Each structure stands twice: as C-alpha cells, then as structure tokens.
Amino acid sequence: MNKVLIYLGTSNENKQIIEDIFNQIGVKISFIGDNDLDNTLKELLETSREEYKIGKRNPFMYIDGNDKNEMKKFRKHSKK
C-alpha cells in the first residue's frame, strides 16, 4: 500500500481505531472530506490531507497499491 484515502462520511467515531490500525502496520493514511470528493484520485493521492470535516455521504476507503504482506497485516490488526 502506498497510501490509503478514507472518507468517514457522517461519523468520525471510528477515526482513532482506523488511525491506530494503519499506524501499527506503517501505512500512511489521508482522511478526506466533502470538498475533496470532486478531485481526481491522482490529485488526492498526491496531496497530503491533515484536516477534514464530517461529511454528508456514506464512508469509503481507497487503497493505493497491492502489497499482499501489508494486506495480511491489515487483516490481522483489523480483527482486534
């Protein structure tokens, strides 16, 4: 995984859990907000996002890359 984009939608109750999981496996994440949804994936992946606001849509996650070892680590840590 090179970078993970996460849109939390209308709730940020799982933000800390998500951050902890990706920190444990050493993967950079960026939370995006409603204002970012009009950008292309390329633009979002090239820009670091530090702030976001609670959005209006359903949450989603986009993973850039296909490292099988990192995905195994993600599965392991997300089951805790």
PDB file of N, CA, C and O in Angstrom:
ATOM      1  N   MET A   1       0.845  -1.172   0.000  1.00  0.00           N
ATOM      2  CA  MET A   1       0.000   0.000   0.000  1.00  0.00           C
ATOM      3  C   MET A   1       0.887   1.231   0.000  1.00  0.00           C
ATOM      4  O   MET A   1       1.793   1.353   0.825  1.00  0.00           O
ATOM      5  N   ASN A   2       0.635   2.115  -0.898  1.00  0.00           N
ATOM      6  CA  ASN A   2       1.363   3.363  -0.901  1.00  0.00           C
ATOM      7  C   ASN A   2       0.685   4.401  -0.018  1.00  0.00           C
ATOM      8  O   ASN A   2       1.337   5.119   0.739  1.00  0.00           O
ATOM      9  N   LYS A   3      -0.610   4.462  -0.130  1.00  0.00           N
ATOM     10  CA  LYS A   3      -1.387   5.433   0.635  1.00  0.00           C
ATOM     11  C   LYS A   3      -2.832   4.960   0.673  1.00  0.00           C
ATOM     12  O   LYS A   3      -3.306   4.286  -0.242  1.00  0.00           O
ATOM     13  N   VAL A   4      -3.517   5.320   1.735  1.00  0.00           N
ATOM     14  CA  VAL A   4      -4.918   4.964   1.880  1.00  0.00           C
ATOM     15  C   VAL A   4      -5.712   6.254   2.053  1.00  0.00           C
ATOM     16  O   VAL A   4      -5.372   7.101   2.879  1.00  0.00           O
ATOM     17  N   LEU A   5      -6.772   6.391   1.265  1.00  0.00           N
ATOM     18  CA  LEU A   5      -7.683   7.521   1.387  1.00  0.00           C
ATOM     19  C   LEU A   5      -8.935   7.040   2.107  1.00  0.00           C
ATOM     20  O   LEU A   5      -9.510   6.011   1.751  1.00  0.00           O
ATOM     21  N   ILE A   6      -9.351   7.784   3.115  1.00  0.00           N
ATOM     22  CA  ILE A   6     -10.523   7.390   3.883  1.00  0.00           C
ATOM     23  C   ILE A   6     -11.470   8.574   3.998  1.00  0.00           C
ATOM     24  O   ILE A   6     -11.083   9.675   4.391  1.00  0.00           O
ATOM     25  N   TYR A   7     -12.697   8.318   3.649  1.00  0.00           N
ATOM     26  CA  TYR A   7     -13.775   9.295   3.816  1.00  0.00           C
ATOM     27  C   TYR A   7     -14.707   8.732   4.866  1.00  0.00           C
ATOM     28  O   TYR A   7     -15.331   7.693   4.650  1.00  0.00           O
ATOM     29  N   LEU A   8     -14.811   9.403   6.002  1.00  0.00           N
ATOM     30  CA  LEU A   8     -15.597   8.883   7.113  1.00  0.00           C
ATOM     31  C   LEU A   8     -17.075   9.206   7.009  1.00  0.00           C
ATOM     32  O   LEU A   8     -17.872   8.695   7.797  1.00  0.00           O
ATOM     33  N   GLY A   9     -17.450  10.021   6.080  1.00  0.00           N
ATOM     34  CA  GLY A   9     -18.865  10.338   5.905  1.00  0.00           C
ATOM     35  C   GLY A   9     -19.429  11.127   7.069  1.00  0.00           C
ATOM     36  O   GLY A   9     -18.830  12.108   7.510  1.00  0.00           O
ATOM     37  N   THR A  10     -20.561  10.707   7.560  1.00  0.00           N
ATOM     38  CA  THR A  10     -21.286  11.475   8.572  1.00  0.00           C
ATOM     39  C   THR A  10     -20.850  11.181  10.003  1.00  0.00           C
ATOM     40  O   THR A  10     -21.398  11.762  10.939  1.00  0.00           O
ATOM     41  N   SER A  11     -19.888  10.304  10.190  1.00  0.00           N
ATOM     42  CA  SER A  11     -19.468   9.951  11.543  1.00  0.00           C
ATOM     43  C   SER A  11     -17.964   9.757  11.605  1.00  0.00           C
ATOM     44  O   SER A  11     -17.361   9.191  10.694  1.00  0.00           O
ATOM     45  N   ASN A  12     -17.363  10.233  12.691  1.00  0.00           N
ATOM     46  CA  ASN A  12     -15.926  10.007  12.849  1.00  0.00           C
ATOM     47  C   ASN A  12     -15.631   9.148  14.070  1.00  0.00           C
ATOM     48  O   ASN A  12     -14.522   9.191  14.602  1.00  0.00           O
ATOM     49  N   GLU A  13     -16.612   8.367  14.521  1.00  0.00           N
ATOM     50  CA  GLU A  13     -16.439   7.583  15.745  1.00  0.00           C
ATOM     51  C   GLU A  13     -15.350   6.517  15.621  1.00  0.00           C
ATOM     52  O   GLU A  13     -14.790   6.104  16.636  1.00  0.00           O
ATOM     53  N   ASN A  14     -15.038   6.064  14.418  1.00  0.00           N
ATOM     54  CA  ASN A  14     -14.006   5.033  14.243  1.00  0.00           C
ATOM     55  C   ASN A  14     -12.661   5.606  13.797  1.00  0.00           C
ATOM     56  O   ASN A  14     -11.740   4.848  13.489  1.00  0.00           O
ATOM     57  N   LYS A  15     -12.539   6.914  13.758  1.00  0.00           N
ATOM     58  CA  LYS A  15     -11.314   7.548  13.252  1.00  0.00           C
ATOM     59  C   LYS A  15     -10.075   7.075  14.005  1.00  0.00           C
ATOM     60  O   LYS A  15      -9.081   6.702  13.383  1.00  0.00           O
ATOM     61  N   GLN A  16     -10.121   7.085  15.330  1.00  0.00           N
ATOM     62  CA  GLN A  16      -8.950   6.701  16.115  1.00  0.00           C
ATOM     63  C   GLN A  16      -8.588   5.230  15.914  1.00  0.00           C
ATOM     64  O   GLN A  16      -7.407   4.892  15.838  1.00  0.00           O
ATOM     65  N   ILE A  17      -9.577   4.366  15.829  1.00  0.00           N
ATOM     66  CA  ILE A  17      -9.324   2.941  15.590  1.00  0.00           C
ATOM     67  C   ILE A  17      -8.640   2.759  14.235  1.00  0.00           C
ATOM     68  O   ILE A  17      -7.665   2.016  14.118  1.00  0.00           O
ATOM     69  N   ILE A  18      -9.150   3.434  13.231  1.00  0.00           N
ATOM     70  CA  ILE A  18      -8.569   3.346  11.882  1.00  0.00           C
ATOM     71  C   ILE A  18      -7.134   3.848  11.898  1.00  0.00           C
ATOM     72  O   ILE A  18      -6.243   3.195  11.354  1.00  0.00           O
ATOM     73  N   GLU A  19      -6.902   5.001  12.516  1.00  0.00           N
ATOM     74  CA  GLU A  19      -5.542   5.540  12.598  1.00  0.00           C
ATOM     75  C   GLU A  19      -4.600   4.567  13.290  1.00  0.00           C
ATOM     76  O   GLU A  19      -3.479   4.349  12.830  1.00  0.00           O
ATOM     77  N   ASP A  20      -5.052   3.982  14.395  1.00  0.00           N
ATOM     78  CA  ASP A  20      -4.214   3.039  15.147  1.00  0.00           C
ATOM     79  C   ASP A  20      -3.830   1.826  14.304  1.00  0.00           C
ATOM     80  O   ASP A  20      -2.674   1.403  14.310  1.00  0.00           O
ATOM     81  N   ILE A  21      -4.789   1.272  13.588  1.00  0.00           N
ATOM     82  CA  ILE A  21      -4.514   0.098  12.755  1.00  0.00           C
ATOM     83  C   ILE A  21      -3.460   0.416  11.702  1.00  0.00           C
ATOM     84  O   ILE A  21      -2.495  -0.332  11.543  1.00  0.00           O
ATOM     85  N   PHE A  22      -3.640   1.517  10.987  1.00  0.00           N
ATOM     86  CA  PHE A  22      -2.693   1.833   9.921  1.00  0.00           C
ATOM     87  C   PHE A  22      -1.337   2.268  10.466  1.00  0.00           C
ATOM     88  O   PHE A  22      -0.316   2.021   9.825  1.00  0.00           O
ATOM     89  N   ASN A  23      -1.301   2.911  11.636  1.00  0.00           N
ATOM     90  CA  ASN A  23      -0.016   3.235  12.256  1.00  0.00           C
ATOM     91  C   ASN A  23       0.734   1.970  12.637  1.00  0.00           C
ATOM     92  O   ASN A  23       1.953   1.903  12.482  1.00  0.00           O
ATOM     93  N   GLN A  24       0.019   0.968  13.133  1.00  0.00           N
ATOM     94  CA  GLN A  24       0.654  -0.289  13.531  1.00  0.00           C
ATOM     95  C   GLN A  24       1.290  -1.011  12.350  1.00  0.00           C
ATOM     96  O   GLN A  24       2.307  -1.684  12.516  1.00  0.00           O
ATOM     97  N   ILE A  25       0.716  -0.882  11.175  1.00  0.00           N
ATOM     98  CA  ILE A  25       1.289  -1.571  10.012  1.00  0.00           C
ATOM     99  C   ILE A  25       2.149  -0.640   9.168  1.00  0.00           C
ATOM    100  O   ILE A  25       2.685  -1.053   8.139  1.00  0.00           O
ATOM    101  N   GLY A  26       2.286   0.621   9.595  1.00  0.00           N
ATOM    102  CA  GLY A  26       3.187   1.553   8.937  1.00  0.00           C
ATOM    103  C   GLY A  26       2.719   2.065   7.590  1.00  0.00           C
ATOM    104  O   GLY A  26       3.529   2.263   6.684  1.00  0.00           O
ATOM    105  N   VAL A  27       1.423   2.282   7.447  1.00  0.00           N
ATOM    106  CA  VAL A  27       0.865   2.757   6.185  1.00  0.00           C
ATOM    107  C   VAL A  27       0.310   4.165   6.381  1.00  0.00           C
ATOM    108  O   VAL A  27      -0.402   4.440   7.346  1.00  0.00           O
ATOM    109  N   LYS A  28       0.651   5.046   5.447  1.00  0.00           N
ATOM    110  CA  LYS A  28       0.184   6.429   5.509  1.00  0.00           C
ATOM    111  C   LYS A  28      -1.277   6.513   5.084  1.00  0.00           C
ATOM    112  O   LYS A  28      -1.679   5.930   4.077  1.00  0.00           O
ATOM    113  N   ILE A  29      -2.063   7.247   5.865  1.00  0.00           N
ATOM    114  CA  ILE A  29      -3.466   7.435   5.514  1.00  0.00           C
ATOM    115  C   ILE A  29      -3.770   8.920   5.400  1.00  0.00           C
ATOM    116  O   ILE A  29      -3.114   9.755   6.022  1.00  0.00           O
ATOM    117  N   SER A  30      -4.771   9.232   4.599  1.00  0.00           N
ATOM    118  CA  SER A  30      -5.276  10.591   4.483  1.00  0.00           C
ATOM    119  C   SER A  30      -6.788  10.542   4.599  1.00  0.00           C
ATOM    120  O   SER A  30      -7.459   9.812   3.871  1.00  0.00           O
ATOM    121  N   PHE A  31      -7.311  11.329   5.525  1.00  0.00           N
ATOM    122  CA  PHE A  31      -8.751  11.466   5.637  1.00  0.00           C
ATOM    123  C   PHE A  31      -9.185  12.581   4.706  1.00  0.00           C
ATOM    124  O   PHE A  31      -8.579  13.653   4.687  1.00  0.00           O
ATOM    125  N   ILE A  32     -10.227  12.332   3.940  1.00  0.00           N
ATOM    126  CA  ILE A  32     -10.713  13.343   3.011  1.00  0.00           C
ATOM    127  C   ILE A  32     -12.136  13.739   3.390  1.00  0.00           C
ATOM    128  O   ILE A  32     -12.861  12.981   4.034  1.00  0.00           O
ATOM    129  N   GLY A  33     -12.514  14.938   2.976  1.00  0.00           N
ATOM    130  CA  GLY A  33     -13.840  15.450   3.285  1.00  0.00           C
ATOM    131  C   GLY A  33     -14.647  15.715   2.027  1.00  0.00           C
ATOM    132  O   GLY A  33     -14.206  15.421   0.916  1.00  0.00           O
ATOM    133  N   ASP A  34     -15.825  16.270   2.213  1.00  0.00           N
ATOM    134  CA  ASP A  34     -16.718  16.540   1.088  1.00  0.00           C
ATOM    135  C   ASP A  34     -16.061  17.407   0.016  1.00  0.00           C
ATOM    136  O   ASP A  34     -16.266  17.180  -1.176  1.00  0.00           O
ATOM    137  N   ASN A  35     -15.278  18.393   0.432  1.00  0.00           N
ATOM    138  CA  ASN A  35     -14.627  19.280  -0.539  1.00  0.00           C
ATOM    139  C   ASN A  35     -13.632  18.549  -1.429  1.00  0.00           C
ATOM    140  O   ASN A  35     -13.317  19.013  -2.524  1.00  0.00           O
ATOM    141  N   ASP A  36     -13.140  17.415  -0.964  1.00  0.00           N
ATOM    142  CA  ASP A  36     -12.161  16.641  -1.733  1.00  0.00           C
ATOM    143  C   ASP A  36     -12.799  15.715  -2.756  1.00  0.00           C
ATOM    144  O   ASP A  36     -12.113  15.242  -3.662  1.00  0.00           O
ATOM    145  N   LEU A  37     -14.084  15.448  -2.635  1.00  0.00           N
ATOM    146  CA  LEU A  37     -14.725  14.427  -3.462  1.00  0.00           C
ATOM    147  C   LEU A  37     -14.820  14.791  -4.939  1.00  0.00           C
ATOM    148  O   LEU A  37     -15.057  13.917  -5.773  1.00  0.00           O
ATOM    149  N   ASP A  38     -14.640  16.056  -5.271  1.00  0.00           N
ATOM    150  CA  ASP A  38     -14.646  16.457  -6.678  1.00  0.00           C
ATOM    151  C   ASP A  38     -13.278  16.302  -7.339  1.00  0.00           C
ATOM    152  O   ASP A  38     -13.162  16.424  -8.559  1.00  0.00           O
ATOM    153  N   ASN A  39     -12.252  16.036  -6.548  1.00  0.00           N
ATOM    154  CA  ASN A  39     -10.901  15.862  -7.087  1.00  0.00           C
ATOM    155  C   ASN A  39     -10.722  14.464  -7.661  1.00  0.00           C
ATOM    156  O   ASN A  39     -11.452  13.539  -7.307  1.00  0.00           O
ATOM    157  N   THR A  40      -9.751  14.320  -8.546  1.00  0.00           N
ATOM    158  CA  THR A  40      -9.440  13.002  -9.086  1.00  0.00           C
ATOM    159  C   THR A  40      -8.647  12.211  -8.043  1.00  0.00           C
ATOM    160  O   THR A  40      -8.079  12.789  -7.116  1.00  0.00           O
ATOM    161  N   LEU A  41      -8.613  10.897  -8.200  1.00  0.00           N
ATOM    162  CA  LEU A  41      -7.805  10.077  -7.295  1.00  0.00           C
ATOM    163  C   LEU A  41      -6.343  10.493  -7.363  1.00  0.00           C
ATOM    164  O   LEU A  41      -5.660  10.524  -6.340  1.00  0.00           O
ATOM    165  N   LYS A  42      -5.865  10.805  -8.536  1.00  0.00           N
ATOM    166  CA  LYS A  42      -4.471  11.231  -8.684  1.00  0.00           C
ATOM    167  C   LYS A  42      -4.200  12.470  -7.834  1.00  0.00           C
ATOM    168  O   LYS A  42      -3.189  12.535  -7.135  1.00  0.00           O
ATOM    169  N   GLU A  43      -5.095  13.447  -7.891  1.00  0.00           N
ATOM    170  CA  GLU A  43      -4.919  14.662  -7.096  1.00  0.00           C
ATOM    171  C   GLU A  43      -4.949  14.345  -5.603  1.00  0.00           C
ATOM    172  O   GLU A  43      -4.141  14.869  -4.836  1.00  0.00           O
ATOM    173  N   LEU A  44      -5.867  13.502  -5.201  1.00  0.00           N
ATOM    174  CA  LEU A  44      -5.971  13.156  -3.785  1.00  0.00           C
ATOM    175  C   LEU A  44      -4.743  12.394  -3.290  1.00  0.00           C
ATOM    176  O   LEU A  44      -4.282  12.613  -2.170  1.00  0.00           O
ATOM    177  N   LEU A  45      -4.222  11.506  -4.119  1.00  0.00           N
ATOM    178  CA  LEU A  45      -3.057  10.716  -3.719  1.00  0.00           C
ATOM    179  C   LEU A  45      -1.790  11.562  -3.653  1.00  0.00           C
ATOM    180  O   LEU A  45      -0.880  11.255  -2.883  1.00  0.00           O
ATOM    181  N   GLU A  46      -1.724  12.613  -4.445  1.00  0.00           N
ATOM    182  CA  GLU A  46      -0.532  13.460  -4.477  1.00  0.00           C
ATOM    183  C   GLU A  46      -0.542  14.538  -3.403  1.00  0.00           C
ATOM    184  O   GLU A  46       0.480  15.185  -3.176  1.00  0.00           O
ATOM    185  N   THR A  47      -1.664  14.743  -2.745  1.00  0.00           N
ATOM    186  CA  THR A  47      -1.802  15.820  -1.771  1.00  0.00           C
ATOM    187  C   THR A  47      -2.004  15.237  -0.383  1.00  0.00           C
ATOM    188  O   THR A  47      -2.760  14.284  -0.195  1.00  0.00           O
ATOM    189  N   SER A  48      -1.321  15.822   0.577  1.00  0.00           N
ATOM    190  CA  SER A  48      -1.487  15.392   1.963  1.00  0.00           C
ATOM    191  C   SER A  48      -2.663  16.134   2.572  1.00  0.00           C
ATOM    192  O   SER A  48      -2.756  17.356   2.462  1.00  0.00           O
ATOM    193  N   ARG A  49      -3.550  15.408   3.206  1.00  0.00           N
ATOM    194  CA  ARG A  49      -4.715  15.993   3.859  1.00  0.00           C
ATOM    195  C   ARG A  49      -4.554  15.823   5.358  1.00  0.00           C
ATOM    196  O   ARG A  49      -4.416  14.698   5.838  1.00  0.00           O
ATOM    197  N   GLU A  50      -4.570  16.893   6.088  1.00  0.00           N
ATOM    198  CA  GLU A  50      -4.439  16.821   7.538  1.00  0.00           C
ATOM    199  C   GLU A  50      -5.775  17.043   8.235  1.00  0.00           C
ATOM    200  O   GLU A  50      -6.001  16.502   9.317  1.00  0.00           O
ATOM    201  N   GLU A  51      -6.663  17.829   7.637  1.00  0.00           N
ATOM    202  CA  GLU A  51      -7.949  18.124   8.264  1.00  0.00           C
ATOM    203  C   GLU A  51      -9.085  17.671   7.380  1.00  0.00           C
ATOM    204  O   GLU A  51      -8.966  17.614   6.156  1.00  0.00           O
ATOM    205  N   TYR A  52     -10.160  17.357   8.008  1.00  0.00           N
ATOM    206  CA  TYR A  52     -11.366  17.020   7.270  1.00  0.00           C
ATOM    207  C   TYR A  52     -12.543  17.386   8.157  1.00  0.00           C
ATOM    208  O   TYR A  52     -12.391  17.562   9.366  1.00  0.00           O
ATOM    209  N   LYS A  53     -13.681  17.497   7.568  1.00  0.00           N
ATOM    210  CA  LYS A  53     -14.902  17.764   8.322  1.00  0.00           C
ATOM    211  C   LYS A  53     -15.862  16.608   8.092  1.00  0.00           C
ATOM    212  O   LYS A  53     -15.800  15.931   7.066  1.00  0.00           O
ATOM    213  N   ILE A  54     -16.742  16.391   9.046  1.00  0.00           N
ATOM    214  CA  ILE A  54     -17.737  15.340   8.901  1.00  0.00           C
ATOM    215  C   ILE A  54     -18.531  15.597   7.624  1.00  0.00           C
ATOM    216  O   ILE A  54     -18.965  16.720   7.367  1.00  0.00           O
ATOM    217  N   GLY A  55     -18.713  14.554   6.837  1.00  0.00           N
ATOM    218  CA  GLY A  55     -19.334  14.690   5.529  1.00  0.00           C
ATOM    219  C   GLY A  55     -20.815  14.366   5.505  1.00  0.00           C
ATOM    220  O   GLY A  55     -21.468  14.209   6.536  1.00  0.00           O
ATOM    221  N   LYS A  56     -21.316  14.272   4.280  1.00  0.00           N
ATOM    222  CA  LYS A  56     -22.745  14.063   4.058  1.00  0.00           C
ATOM    223  C   LYS A  56     -23.058  12.714   3.419  1.00  0.00           C
ATOM    224  O   LYS A  56     -24.230  12.378   3.245  1.00  0.00           O
ATOM    225  N   ARG A  57     -22.055  11.948   3.071  1.00  0.00           N
ATOM    226  CA  ARG A  57     -22.265  10.709   2.318  1.00  0.00           C
ATOM    227  C   ARG A  57     -21.805   9.496   3.110  1.00  0.00           C
ATOM    228  O   ARG A  57     -21.289   9.632   4.220  1.00  0.00           O
ATOM    229  N   ASN A  58     -21.991   8.310   2.540  1.00  0.00           N
ATOM    230  CA  ASN A  58     -21.547   7.066   3.168  1.00  0.00           C
ATOM    231  C   ASN A  58     -20.024   6.979   3.168  1.00  0.00           C
ATOM    232  O   ASN A  58     -19.380   7.465   2.238  1.00  0.00           O
ATOM    233  N   PRO A  59     -19.441   6.366   4.198  1.00  0.00           N
ATOM    234  CA  PRO A  59     -17.981   6.250   4.264  1.00  0.00           C
ATOM    235  C   PRO A  59     -17.428   5.300   3.203  1.00  0.00           C
ATOM    236  O   PRO A  59     -18.125   4.403   2.728  1.00  0.00           O
ATOM    237  N   PHE A  60     -16.160   5.514   2.841  1.00  0.00           N
ATOM    238  CA  PHE A  60     -15.463   4.593   1.951  1.00  0.00           C
ATOM    239  C   PHE A  60     -13.971   4.682   2.202  1.00  0.00           C
ATOM    240  O   PHE A  60     -13.482   5.630   2.817  1.00  0.00           O
ATOM    241  N   MET A  61     -13.245   3.666   1.708  1.00  0.00           N
ATOM    242  CA  MET A  61     -11.793   3.633   1.825  1.00  0.00           C
ATOM    243  C   MET A  61     -11.226   3.218   0.475  1.00  0.00           C
ATOM    244  O   MET A  61     -11.726   2.281  -0.147  1.00  0.00           O
ATOM    245  N   TYR A  62     -10.180   3.914   0.016  1.00  0.00           N
ATOM    246  CA  TYR A  62      -9.498   3.570  -1.217  1.00  0.00           C
ATOM    247  C   TYR A  62      -8.059   3.240  -0.872  1.00  0.00           C
ATOM    248  O   TYR A  62      -7.382   4.033  -0.216  1.00  0.00           O
ATOM    249  N   ILE A  63      -7.582   2.082  -1.302  1.00  0.00           N
ATOM    250  CA  ILE A  63      -6.219   1.647  -1.033  1.00  0.00           C
ATOM    251  C   ILE A  63      -5.431   1.693  -2.336  1.00  0.00           C
ATOM    252  O   ILE A  63      -5.795   1.048  -3.320  1.00  0.00           O
ATOM    253  N   ASP A  64      -4.345   2.467  -2.328  1.00  0.00           N
ATOM    254  CA  ASP A  64      -3.475   2.576  -3.494  1.00  0.00           C
ATOM    255  C   ASP A  64      -2.323   1.589  -3.315  1.00  0.00           C
ATOM    256  O   ASP A  64      -1.528   1.726  -2.385  1.00  0.00           O
ATOM    257  N   GLY A  65      -2.234   0.613  -4.184  1.00  0.00           N
ATOM    258  CA  GLY A  65      -1.174  -0.380  -4.088  1.00  0.00           C
ATOM    259  C   GLY A  65      -1.741  -1.767  -3.887  1.00  0.00           C
ATOM    260  O   GLY A  65      -2.938  -1.940  -3.655  1.00  0.00           O
ATOM    261  N   ASN A  66      -0.860  -2.759  -3.978  1.00  0.00           N
ATOM    262  CA  ASN A  66      -1.332  -4.139  -3.902  1.00  0.00           C
ATOM    263  C   ASN A  66      -0.275  -5.018  -3.236  1.00  0.00           C
ATOM    264  O   ASN A  66       0.099  -6.060  -3.773  1.00  0.00           O
ATOM    265  N   ASP A  67       0.205  -4.597  -2.067  1.00  0.00           N
ATOM    266  CA  ASP A  67       1.212  -5.362  -1.336  1.00  0.00           C
ATOM    267  C   ASP A  67       0.507  -6.404  -0.476  1.00  0.00           C
ATOM    268  O   ASP A  67      -0.182  -6.056   0.483  1.00  0.00           O
ATOM    269  N   LYS A  68       0.674  -7.664  -0.812  1.00  0.00           N
ATOM    270  CA  LYS A  68      -0.038  -8.744  -0.107  1.00  0.00           C
ATOM    271  C   LYS A  68       0.353  -8.832   1.361  1.00  0.00           C
ATOM    272  O   LYS A  68      -0.493  -9.140   2.200  1.00  0.00           O
ATOM    273  N   ASN A  69       1.621  -8.568   1.692  1.00  0.00           N
ATOM    274  CA  ASN A  69       2.045  -8.630   3.088  1.00  0.00           C
ATOM    275  C   ASN A  69       1.381  -7.545   3.913  1.00  0.00           C
ATOM    276  O   ASN A  69       0.983  -7.787   5.052  1.00  0.00           O
ATOM    277  N   GLU A  70       1.257  -6.342   3.346  1.00  0.00           N
ATOM    278  CA  GLU A  70       0.593  -5.267   4.065  1.00  0.00           C
ATOM    279  C   GLU A  70      -0.886  -5.566   4.253  1.00  0.00           C
ATOM    280  O   GLU A  70      -1.457  -5.241   5.294  1.00  0.00           O
ATOM    281  N   MET A  71      -1.513  -6.184   3.253  1.00  0.00           N
ATOM    282  CA  MET A  71      -2.925  -6.542   3.384  1.00  0.00           C
ATOM    283  C   MET A  71      -3.115  -7.607   4.467  1.00  0.00           C
ATOM    284  O   MET A  71      -4.113  -7.580   5.187  1.00  0.00           O
ATOM    285  N   LYS A  72      -2.173  -8.539   4.590  1.00  0.00           N
ATOM    286  CA  LYS A  72      -2.251  -9.540   5.657  1.00  0.00           C
ATOM    287  C   LYS A  72      -2.143  -8.872   7.023  1.00  0.00           C
ATOM    288  O   LYS A  72      -2.871  -9.222   7.952  1.00  0.00           O
ATOM    289  N   LYS A  73      -1.223  -7.900   7.142  1.00  0.00           N
ATOM    290  CA  LYS A  73      -1.079  -7.166   8.398  1.00  0.00           C
ATOM    291  C   LYS A  73      -2.363  -6.402   8.713  1.00  0.00           C
ATOM    292  O   LYS A  73      -2.812  -6.372   9.858  1.00  0.00           O
ATOM    293  N   PHE A  74      -2.944  -5.789   7.690  1.00  0.00           N
ATOM    294  CA  PHE A  74      -4.187  -5.038   7.883  1.00  0.00           C
ATOM    295  C   PHE A  74      -5.293  -5.956   8.388  1.00  0.00           C
ATOM    296  O   PHE A  74      -5.997  -5.620   9.339  1.00  0.00           O
ATOM    297  N   ARG A  75      -5.443  -7.104   7.757  1.00  0.00           N
ATOM    298  CA  ARG A  75      -6.470  -8.054   8.191  1.00  0.00           C
ATOM    299  C   ARG A  75      -6.257  -8.474   9.641  1.00  0.00           C
ATOM    300  O   ARG A  75      -7.200  -8.536  10.430  1.00  0.00           O
ATOM    301  N   LYS A  76      -4.996  -8.762   9.976  1.00  0.00           N
ATOM    302  CA  LYS A  76      -4.676  -9.197  11.343  1.00  0.00           C
ATOM    303  C   LYS A  76      -5.029  -8.123  12.356  1.00  0.00           C
ATOM    304  O   LYS A  76      -5.659  -8.420  13.371  1.00  0.00           O
ATOM    305  N   HIS A  77      -4.640  -6.890  12.103  1.00  0.00           N
ATOM    306  CA  HIS A  77      -4.873  -5.804  13.062  1.00  0.00           C
ATOM    307  C   HIS A  77      -6.320  -5.345  13.084  1.00  0.00           C
ATOM    308  O   HIS A  77      -6.790  -4.857  14.112  1.00  0.00           O
ATOM    309  N   SER A  78      -7.022  -5.486  12.000  1.00  0.00           N
ATOM    310  CA  SER A  78      -8.406  -5.016  11.976  1.00  0.00           C
ATOM    311  C   SER A  78      -9.360  -5.984  12.680  1.00  0.00           C
ATOM    312  O   SER A  78     -10.509  -5.634  12.949  1.00  0.00           O
ATOM    313  N   LYS A  79      -8.892  -7.185  12.976  1.00  0.00           N
ATOM    314  CA  LYS A  79      -9.737  -8.171  13.674  1.00  0.00           C
ATOM    315  C   LYS A  79      -9.695  -7.984  15.185  1.00  0.00           C
ATOM    316  O   LYS A  79     -10.476  -8.613  15.900  1.00  0.00           O
ATOM    317  N   LYS A  80      -8.815  -7.147  15.678  1.00  0.00           N
ATOM    318  CA  LYS A  80      -8.679  -6.964  17.137  1.00  0.00           C
ATOM    319  C   LYS A  80      -9.858  -6.223  17.699  1.00  0.00           C
ATOM    320  O   LYS A  80      -9.916  -5.979  18.904  1.00  0.00           O
TER     321      LYS A  80
END
